[in-house]
């Protein structure tokens, strides 16, 4: 069976440690956006970054995967 995500492109596989880090980062970002809104700033979260291209453009070295 083919999932919707698999139909449109490759679905990234990330480690459990990276999954936890992403979730915690998003919770912090949510609170930051709420605080900025409370101060009268318009905010909007974004997603869909091409991480490989971003790392290449910012000269971020590749990381080693955690077994």
C-alpha positions as CSV (number, residue, x, y, z in Angstrom):
1,X,0.0,0.0,0.0
2,X,1.3,3.4,-1.0
3,X,0.8,6.3,1.4
4,X,0.0,9.8,0.2
5,X,3.4,11.1,1.3
6,X,5.2,8.3,-0.5
7,X,3.1,9.0,-3.7
8,X,4.2,12.7,-3.9
9,X,7.9,12.2,-2.9
10,X,10.3,10.6,-0.5
11,X,9.2,10.6,3.1
12,X,12.2,11.5,5.3
13,X,13.2,9.1,8.0
14,X,14.5,10.6,11.2
15,X,15.8,9.0,14.4
16,X,13.8,8.9,17.6
17,X,16.3,11.4,19.2
18,X,15.9,13.8,16.3
19,X,12.1,13.4,16.5
20,X,12.1,14.4,20.1
21,X,14.4,17.4,19.4
22,X,12.1,18.6,16.6
23,X,9.0,18.3,18.8
24,X,10.7,20.2,21.7
25,X,11.9,22.9,19.3
26,X,8.4,23.3,17.8
27,X,7.0,23.7,21.3
28,X,9.5,26.5,22.1
29,X,8.8,28.1,18.7
30,X,5.0,28.0,19.5
31,X,5.6,29.9,22.7
32,X,7.8,32.4,21.0
33,X,5.1,33.1,18.4
34,X,2.5,33.4,21.1
35,X,4.7,35.9,23.1
36,X,5.4,37.9,19.9
37,X,1.7,38.1,19.2
38,X,1.0,39.2,22.7
39,X,3.4,42.2,22.0
40,X,1.4,43.1,18.9
41,X,3.6,41.5,16.2
42,X,2.1,39.4,13.4
43,X,3.6,35.9,13.3
44,X,3.3,32.9,11.1
45,X,5.1,29.5,11.4
46,X,6.7,28.1,8.3
47,X,7.7,24.6,7.2
48,X,8.9,22.8,4.1
49,X,12.6,23.8,4.1
50,X,14.9,21.9,1.8
51,X,17.4,20.9,4.6
52,X,20.1,19.6,2.2
53,X,20.1,22.9,0.2
54,X,20.0,24.9,3.4
55,X,23.0,23.1,4.9
56,X,24.9,23.5,1.6
57,X,24.1,27.3,1.4
58,X,25.0,27.9,5.0
59,X,28.0,25.6,4.9
60,X,26.7,23.4,7.7
61,X,28.8,20.2,7.9
62,X,27.0,16.9,7.6
63,X,26.2,15.2,10.9
64,X,26.8,11.6,11.9
65,X,23.7,9.5,12.5
66,X,23.1,8.2,16.0
67,X,22.8,4.4,16.1
